[in-house]
Amino acid sequence: MVRRSFKFLLRPTARQSVALAACLDDHRALYNAALEHR
């Protein structure tokens, strides 16, 4: 069996960078809240 992997280089626009940062902040807060709840 041959395993293949792919790398993709992200080059987001300024607007996309803002959206990605907001998404990351939301996910980080959710993850930390789940850890605290546990």
ZAMINU-540715 format. One record per residue: residue number from 1; residue in one letter; x, y, z of N, C-alpha, C in turn. Coordinates in pm, 1 decimal. Example, Ala and Ser with C-alpha at 12.3 -4.5 7.8 and 13.67 -1.06 7.14 Angstrom:
BEGIN
- i; aa; n_east; n_north; n_up; ca_east; ca_north; ca_up; c_east; c_north; c_up
- 1; A; 1319.0; -569.0; 780.0; 1230.0; -450.0; 780.0; 1320.0; -330.0; 780.0 .
- 2; S; 1285.0; -225.0; 708.0; 1367.0; -106.0; 714.0; 1290.0; 3.0; 787.0 .
//
This chain:
BEGIN
- i; aa; n_east; n_north; n_up; ca_east; ca_north; ca_up; c_east; c_north; c_up
- 1; M; 84.0; -118.0; 0.0; 0.0; 0.0; 0.0; 89.0; 125.1; 0.0 .
- 2; V; 60.4; 214.6; -87.9; 136.9; 338.6; -99.3; 59.8; 450.1; -29.7 .
- 3; R; 126.2; 516.3; 62.5; 64.1; 631.1; 130.3; 107.5; 758.1; 61.3 .
- 4; R; 10.8; 841.2; 37.8; 40.7; 969.0; -25.8; 1.8; 1081.1; 68.1 .
- 5; S; 75.6; 1184.8; 63.3; 41.1; 1302.6; 141.6; 51.7; 1425.0; 50.6 .
- 6; F; -25.2; 1522.8; 85.4; -27.9; 1645.4; 6.8; -6.4; 1763.6; 99.6 .
- 7; K; 64.2; 1861.2; 52.9; 81.8; 1986.1; 125.2; 21.1; 2097.1; 41.0 .
- 8; F; -54.4; 2181.2; 107.3; -114.8; 2294.2; 38.8; -68.3; 2421.9; 107.4 .
- 9; L; -21.1; 2514.6; 30.7; 22.8; 2642.4; 83.4; -94.5; 2739.2; 79.1 .
- 10; L; -130.5; 2790.3; 196.8; -241.1; 2885.5; 203.4; -187.2; 3026.6; 185.6 .
- 11; R; -248.5; 3097.3; 97.5; -215.0; 3238.8; 78.3; -344.9; 3318.1; 82.4 .
- 12; P; -398.6; 3333.3; 203.4; -528.0; 3402.0; 213.9; -514.5; 3552.2; 189.2 .
- 13; T; -623.8; 3608.1; 144.4; -629.8; 3753.7; 129.7; -640.8; 3813.2; 270.3 .
- 14; A; -632.1; 3942.1; 280.4; -642.5; 4008.7; 411.6; -776.9; 3977.8; 476.1 .
- 15; R; -883.0; 3980.8; 396.4; -1016.7; 3952.9; 448.0; -1027.3; 3807.4; 497.4 .
- 16; Q; -969.8; 3715.1; 422.6; -971.4; 3574.9; 462.5; -888.0; 3552.6; 587.6 .
- 17; S; -778.2; 3624.5; 601.5; -693.9; 3613.1; 720.9; -770.2; 3654.3; 845.4 .
- 18; V; -849.0; 3760.0; 834.1; -930.9; 3805.5; 946.3; -1033.8; 3699.0; 982.8 .
- 19; A; -1097.5; 3640.0; 881.2; -1197.8; 3536.0; 905.0; -1134.1; 3412.2; 967.1 .
- 20; L; -1017.3; 3373.4; 920.6; -947.3; 3257.2; 976.3; -906.3; 3281.4; 1121.3 .
- 21; A; -859.7; 3400.9; 1150.0; -820.2; 3434.6; 1287.0; -940.7; 3431.1; 1380.6 .
- 22; A; -1054.9; 3481.8; 1334.2; -1176.8; 3479.5; 1415.8; -1221.7; 3336.4; 1440.2 .
- 23; C; -1214.9; 3254.6; 1338.0; -1252.9; 3113.1; 1350.7; -1160.3; 3042.8; 1450.1 .
- 24; L; -1031.9; 3069.6; 1442.2; -935.5; 3009.8; 1534.0; -962.3; 3053.6; 1678.1 .
- 25; D; -993.3; 3180.9; 1697.4; -1025.9; 3230.3; 1831.8; -1148.3; 3160.0; 1888.4 .
- 26; D; -1251.4; 3142.5; 1805.7; -1373.5; 3074.3; 1850.5; -1345.5; 2929.1; 1889.1 .
- 27; H; -1268.0; 2860.7; 1805.9; -1237.2; 2720.6; 1833.7; -1149.8; 2706.5; 1958.5 .
- 28; R; -1057.1; 2798.3; 1976.7; -971.4; 2794.2; 2095.2; -1054.2; 2814.5; 2221.2 .
- 29; A; -1147.1; 2909.5; 2217.3; -1232.7; 2935.5; 2333.1; -1320.5; 2814.6; 2363.7 .
- 30; L; -1375.4; 2752.3; 2259.9; -1459.4; 2634.7; 2278.8; -1379.0; 2519.4; 2338.0 .
- 31; Y; -1259.5; 2497.5; 2286.2; -1173.6; 2389.5; 2335.6; -1136.6; 2412.5; 2482.2 .
- 32; N; -1098.6; 2533.7; 2515.0; -1061.4; 2565.1; 2653.4; -1180.6; 2551.5; 2747.2 .
- 33; A; -1299.1; 2589.6; 2701.4; -1420.0; 2574.7; 2783.4; -1450.9; 2426.8; 2806.5 .
- 34; A; -1431.5; 2345.6; 2704.6; -1455.4; 2201.1; 2719.1; -1355.8; 2141.0; 2817.6 .
- 35; L; -1231.4; 2183.0; 2810.7; -1131.0; 2132.5; 2905.9; -1166.7; 2174.2; 3047.8 .
- 36; E; -1208.8; 2297.1; 3064.7; -1245.2; 2346.6; 3197.4; -1367.4; 2272.7; 3251.8 .
- 37; H; -1461.9; 2243.0; 3164.7; -1583.5; 2173.0; 3206.2; -1553.0; 2030.7; 3251.1 .
- 38; R; -1455.6; 1970.4; 3185.5; -1416.4; 1833.6; 3219.3; -1355.1; 1831.4; 3355.8 .
//
